[in-house]
Amino acid sequence: MKRLLLLLLLVSAFQMQGQSSSELIKHYEAYYKQMKAQGDVQGIINAMTHLNVLAPSEARKDTLAYIYMSEQKFVQALNTIGIDPKVDDSDIAIEVKALSLKSVKQPELALKHFDKMFKKTPNALIAYELAELNFQLQKFEEANKHITYGLANSKDDMNKTFYETQQPYQVSLKAAFMHLNALAVYNKDTKANIDAAVDILDETLKTAPNFNLVQLTKTELLRQKQAAAAAAQPKN
């Protein structure tokens, strides 16, 4: 009799816990919808975190990480989703890992995920990220490969945003690739190829006169050329 009573109590407790969890899930699903309707990002994060604890799923984890990334909380995004490539990573997971790792200055790790993105969906926008990361890692042959692809496949409606000025600005993606191409040409021979690189930068400015970074690069290359010429002058 005592055993039967204990069994009934255990079954009852499990049923109550199941009902409680189910009610909590419904509550936080409704809370999530309300926060989304109000545009309350922190509320959305709180709701999704609770849902992920109560009913864990890769889709919820990916969504939460994506929200963190969208809010530029890159460390939180990576803590949520991890940094290592997985065979079953969703497209969202790959994008979050790639962009977040790049943002926290981990180009070697970010490169793996951008490579995976490019293999799944080749396009010029991802090629630009790959070219830039390979440049940072001094993998110039790989960078050149992606620059060539980007120059050939950039569409007129594709743009790239730059942030080195107080006010961010956009230029065409083709112009952004031309800038990288000028750097690639210069890198092949930093003394002999200054003029060739400057010629590319001049062509870039014709298509994107507001491209401040190109002007800065051109100024620096001309400074280097002038310094080399001064150093070569015979001293009295």
C-alpha positions, -999 to 999 in steps of 0.1 A, spaced: 0 0 0 28 24 9 46 16 -24 14 23 -43 9 56 -25 45 66 -32 41 57 -69 9 78 -72 27 108 -56 56 105 -80 33 103 -110 13 133 -97 45 153 -92 57 146 -128 23 155 -142 24 188 -123 59 195 -134 49 188 -170 19 211 -168 41 238 -152 67 236 -179 40 236 -206 24 267 -191 57 285 -188 65 278 -224 32 292 -234 38 322 -212 72 330 -227 60 324 -263 33 350 -257 58 372 -240 81 369 -269 54 379 -294 45 409 -272 81 421 -270 85 416 -307 53 437 -313 67 464 -290 102 463 -306 117 456 -272 149 439 -281 160 431 -245 126 417 -239 129 395 -269 163 383 -257 149 375 -222 120 356 -237 141 336 -261 166 328 -233 138 314 -211 124 294 -240 158 280 -248 162 268 -211 127 254 -210 127 237 -244 161 238 -259 165 237 -297 191 246 -322 167 269 -340 160 289 -308 197 290 -300 205 303 -335 178 329 -333 190 341 -300 226 343 -312 215 362 -343 196 388 -322 227 393 -301 248 398 -332 223 423 -346 227 443 -314 265 442 -318 268 420 -287 292 397 -305 307 380 -274 272 371 -262 264 358 -296 294 335 -297 289 324 -261 254 313 -271 263 295 -303 300 286 -300 329 293 -324 337 260 -340 323 249 -374 298 221 -372 286 198 -400 250 205 -392 253 243 -387 224 262 -401 229 291 -425 221 315 -396 247 298 -373 274 301 -400 267 338 -406 266 346 -369 299 328 -362 316 344 -393 305 380 -386 309 378 -348 344 364 -350 354 390 -375 340 417 -352 360 404 -322 392 405 -342 396 367 -348 402 366 -386 417 331 -387 386 317 -370 362 339 -390 378 328 -423 366 292 -418 330 302 -416 331 327 -444 347 299 -466 318 277 -457 293 305 -466 310 310 -499 310 273 -508 272 271 -500 263 304 -518 291 320 -538 286 358 -542 307 389 -544 297 402 -510 311 371 -492 341 372 -516 349 407 -503 350 395 -467 372 366 -477 396 389 -496 398 413 -467 404 385 -441 431 368 -463 448 402 -467 449 406 -429 464 371 -426 489 378 -454 474 350 -475 478 371 -506 473 344 -532 439 336 -517 431 373 -514 438 378 -551 416 349 -561 386 365 -543 394 399 -556 393 386 -592 360 369 -585 346 400 -569 356 423 -598 339 400 -622 307 393 -602 299 426 -584 264 438 -594 254 475 -598 231 473 -568 258 459 -544 273 484 -520 299 484 -492 298 506 -461 330 521 -447 334 535 -412 368 553 -410 351 587 -410 328 601 -384 299 596 -407 297 561 -423 294 561 -461 287 537 -489 304 530 -522 297 504 -549 311 470 -541 330 471 -574 348 503 -562 356 485 -529 372 456 -549 392 481 -570 407 495 -538 417 460 -527 431 453 -561 453 484 -558 466 471 -525 472 437 -541 492 452 -569 512 474 -545 519 444 -523 535 424 -551 563 450 -552 560 477 -527 587 498 -544 582 493 -581 544 491 -582 534 523 -564 525 541 -597 505 511 -609 486 510 -576 479 548 -577 466 545 -613 440 520 -600 431 543 -571 426 572 -595 402 550 -616 384 541 -584 379 577 -575 363 584 -609 336 558 -601 334 567 -564 345 603 -557 334 600 -520 356 570 -513 376 585 -485 397 554 -478 410 554 -513 421 590 -510 439 581 -478 456 551 -494 466 572 -524 481 599 -501 501 573 -482 515 557 -514 525 590 -528 542 599 -495 562 567 -497 572 574 -533 583 609 -523 603 596 -493 620 570 -515 629 596 -541 643 619 -514 664 591 -499 678 583 -534 690 619 -539 729 622 -535 739 639 -503 764 668 -505 
